Amino acid sequence: MRPTPEDVLDGADRLLRAVLEENALPADAADTVTDAVRMIKQARRAVAGRPAFLAEDNNRMRALLADLVHDLPAGSASRGRVRAYLAERAAADPG
């Protein structure tokens, strides 16, 4: 889905760098903007590592639910809900 968190952070970084390059800011204002650029860079690194972990976690949860659904009584409402959930998630993200 766009924009991703990375897209938003990249856009903010570009805008702040443009402010620094295109304007003669007082030293304290330039320092504040530079600090914001640094924090965005740190946030970008933190966000970049998260999706791989979440994708792996989601895949493990799907596999667990797929295994557990077989332990539920056939025709039970719980079994139907788990199957429907898995089918919905697989359709949304087949990976």
C-alpha positions as CSV (number, residue, x, y, z in Angstrom):
1,M,0.0,0.0,0.0
2,R,1.3,3.4,-0.9
3,P,2.6,5.5,0.6
4,T,4.6,3.2,2.8
5,P,6.1,4.4,6.1
6,E,9.4,4.4,4.3
7,D,8.0,6.6,1.5
8,V,6.7,9.1,4.1
9,L,10.0,9.3,5.9
10,D,11.9,9.6,2.6
11,G,9.6,12.5,1.6
12,A,10.1,14.3,4.9
13,D,13.9,13.8,4.6
14,R,13.9,15.3,1.1
15,L,11.8,18.3,2.2
16,L,14.0,19.0,5.2
17,R,17.2,18.7,3.2
18,A,15.7,21.1,0.7
19,V,14.9,23.6,3.4
20,L,18.6,23.4,4.6
21,E,20.0,23.8,1.1
22,E,17.7,26.5,-0.2
23,N,17.4,28.8,2.8
24,A,19.8,30.8,4.8
25,L,18.6,29.7,8.3
26,P,19.8,31.1,11.6
27,A,22.2,28.6,13.2
28,D,19.8,27.4,15.8
29,A,17.1,26.8,13.2
30,A,19.5,24.9,11.0
31,D,20.7,22.8,13.9
32,T,17.0,21.9,14.7
33,V,16.3,20.9,11.1
34,T,19.6,18.9,11.0
35,D,18.5,17.1,14.2
36,A,15.2,16.3,12.6
37,V,16.9,14.9,9.5
38,R,19.1,12.7,11.8
39,M,16.0,11.5,13.7
40,I,14.2,10.7,10.4
41,K,17.2,8.6,9.3
42,Q,17.1,6.7,12.6
43,A,13.4,6.1,12.2
44,R,13.9,4.9,8.6
45,R,16.4,2.3,9.8
46,A,13.9,1.2,12.5
47,V,11.0,0.9,10.1
48,A,13.1,-1.0,7.5
49,G,13.7,-3.9,9.8
50,R,10.2,-4.4,10.9
51,P,8.3,-5.6,7.8
52,A,10.5,-8.7,7.4
53,F,9.9,-9.7,11.0
54,L,6.2,-9.1,10.7
55,A,5.9,-11.1,7.4
56,E,7.7,-14.1,9.0
57,D,5.5,-13.8,12.1
58,N,2.3,-13.7,10.0
59,N,3.4,-16.7,8.0
60,R,4.2,-18.7,11.2
61,M,0.8,-17.7,12.6
62,R,-1.0,-18.9,9.4
63,A,0.8,-22.2,9.6
64,L,-0.1,-22.6,13.3
65,L,-3.8,-21.8,12.7
66,A,-3.8,-24.2,9.6
67,D,-2.5,-27.0,11.8
68,L,-4.8,-26.2,14.8
69,V,-8.0,-26.0,12.7
70,H,-7.7,-29.8,12.1
71,D,-8.0,-30.3,15.9
72,L,-11.4,-28.6,16.0
73,P,-14.6,-30.6,15.6
74,A,-15.7,-30.8,12.0
75,G,-18.6,-28.4,11.3
76,S,-17.9,-26.3,14.4
77,A,-18.3,-22.6,14.3
78,S,-14.7,-22.1,15.5
79,R,-13.4,-24.3,12.7
80,G,-15.4,-22.3,10.1
81,R,-14.2,-19.0,11.5
82,V,-10.5,-20.0,11.4
83,R,-10.9,-21.4,7.9
84,A,-12.6,-18.2,6.7
85,Y,-9.9,-16.1,8.3
86,L,-7.1,-18.1,6.7
87,A,-8.8,-17.9,3.3
88,E,-9.3,-14.1,3.7
89,R,-5.6,-13.6,4.7
90,A,-4.3,-15.8,1.9
91,A,-6.4,-13.8,-0.6
92,A,-5.1,-10.5,0.7
93,D,-1.5,-11.6,0.9
94,P,-0.8,-14.9,-0.8
95,G,2.9,-14.8,0.1
